[in-house]
Amino acid sequence: MSDPQYPGDQVLGTFRFNATLDWSKTTCSTGTGGIVQLADAGLQFEATFSRDTTTDAGYLTVQGFARNAEYNEQRAKSVYSVNTTLAGCGNGCEGASIRETLDTVLLSNSQDDFFGRSCAALGDGGVPGADAGVQPPGPTPNGYDVQRACGSLMDEFIPGTKNCTCTSGCRAVYTVEGTRVK
C-alpha cells in the first residue's frame, strides 16, 4: 500500500485532534427542537497540513478530502462550507449549510517542550520564538518541525432559505489539541 498523497510540495504533518465542546462559546443546545442536537462527548479526527511553497497555497486534508488553508507564520486556518440537510429545519428545507473553521497555532518541538507538551499551557500569551531559546516550526533535513496544533474548531449551522421551519442558526465551538502522528 502506498503512502497518501497530499497537495502541495511540503507536508507539515498529520495530526490526531481531540476536540472538546466549549459551552461558553457554543450557542447550539443538546435539547430537541433546535436546528441541530449536540452531544457532549466531543470529537476525534485526523488531519494533514500541507502547502505549496512556490505559491503560498495551503491545504488541510481530512478523510482524503483536501480543502484550502491559510498559513500566517505559525497560524494555520481553514474555512470550508458545505450544503447539508439539518434535521431541525424540517423536511424539504433547501439551502441549509455548515461552515467549519479550524484555526490553530502550530508549535515546533522546542516550543512544545517549552509549554510542557500541552495546549492548555499556551494560554493567550503568544508563542515564544528564538529570543526565548526555542525555534519556530520550519523545514529540517528530517521533515517539517511541527509537533502540536492548538486552537479551535467552529461549526456554524446556517438555516436554509426555502421551505424551512428554522429561522436562526447556531454555532458549536470546540477547543482542539492535535498531536503529530506522522
N, C-alpha and C positions, 0 to 999 in steps of 0.2 A: 504494500500500500504506500502511495507517495504522500509526501507532506502537503498540507493545504497550501494553495497559492493565494497571496493577498495583493491587493492593488498597490501600486507604487513601487519604489525601489529600495525602501528602507522599512523593515518591520521593527517597531519599537518593543513589542512584546504582547503576549497573550496573558490575560488576567482572569482569575476567578473572583467574581464580585459577590459580596454579601450585601444585600440592601435591606435596611431596617426602616419601617414606616415611621416618619416623623409627624406625629399627630398635631404638633403645634403649628405646622405649616400646611397641613392637609385639610381640604375643605369637603372631601367626599366622606360619606358615612359608611358604617358597617350594617346599618339597618336596611330594611326593604323600603321601596318607594323612591329611592334616589336614582340618579342617572346610571350609576354602577354600584356594586356592592364590593367592598374591600374586605380582605381577610387580614388578620393581624400577624400572620406568620412571616411576612417579608418575602424576599425573592433571592434566588441564587442564579447567576448566569456567567458565561464566559464570553469575553470579547477581546478582539485583537486590534491594537492601534498600529497603523502603518501610514506612510506618506511617500510622496514623490518629491525628492529633494531638488529636482530641476524646476519644478513649477510651484512648489509650496502647497500643492493639493494634499489634503489629509483624508484619511478614511478610518472608519470604525466598522469592523466586521463582526456580526453576531449571527450565529447559527448559519454560517455560509453566505449571509447577505451583507454586502458592503454598502455603506452609506457615507455621505460626506462628513468630514470632521474638520474643525479649525484648530490649529496649533498656534499658541502665542506664548513664547518662551516655555514655561513648564505647564501651561494650561492646555488641556485638550477638551474641546466641546463639540458635541454632535447633536443636531436637532433633526428629527425626522417625523413627518406626518403621514398618516395612513387613514383612508376611509374605512369605516367599520360599521357594524350594527351594535348599538348599545341597547341592552335589554330594557333599561329604564325609559327608553324613548318610544316604546310601543312598536307593534308590528307594522311594517310598511313605512317606517321612518326612513327618509332618504337624506344623505348628506352629512351624517354624523362622522366624526373623526377623532383620532387620538394624536396629539402632538407630544412626542417624547424628547426630552432634553437630558443628555448625560453630560455633566460638567465636572471635570476632575482636575486636580493638580497631580502631576507626575513627580515622583520622588526617586532620586538616584539611590544607589546602595548606601553611600555615606550619609545622605540626608535621612534615609530610612533608619539607619543606626542612630543618628542624632535624635530622632523622635521616638526611639525605643521600639521600632517596628510596629507602630500603631498610629492610625489616623487620628485617634482621639487626642493625642498629644499635640497635634498640629495646631488646633485652635484657629484663631483669626489673626495670628501674629505674623503671617508671612512665612516664606521659606528661606532658610539660611543659604548663603552662597559660599564662594571660595574665601571671602573675608572672614567667615566663621570656621574655616578649616574643612569645609565639605565641598564637594564638586556637584554641580547641577547635572541632570541627565544629559547624556550625549553618546555619540558613537565611540566604540572602543574596538580594538582588534578582535575581541570575542563577541561582538554584537553590540546592541544598544544598552547602555547602563540606565535602566529604569526598573525599580523593584516593586513599587507600590503606587496605586492610584487612589486618591482620596477626594470625595466630593459629594455630589447629589445627583439623583435621578428624579425627574419630574414628569409625570404623565398628566397631561391636560385632556380631559374628556369634554369634547365640544359637541353640543346638541346639533341635531340635523336641521334642515331648512324646509322640509316638506313632509306633511303627514305625520308630524311628531307630537307626542304628548309631553315631552320635556321642553322646558324653555330656558333653563340655565345649566351651565356646565359645572364642573368641579375639577379639582386637581389633587393628585396624590404625590406627596414628596417623600423621597427616601434618602437617608444617609447611606452612602456607599463606600465600601472599602474593598479594593481589588488587590490581590496578591499575585505577583507574576508566577505563572506556571510553566511558561516556555518563552 
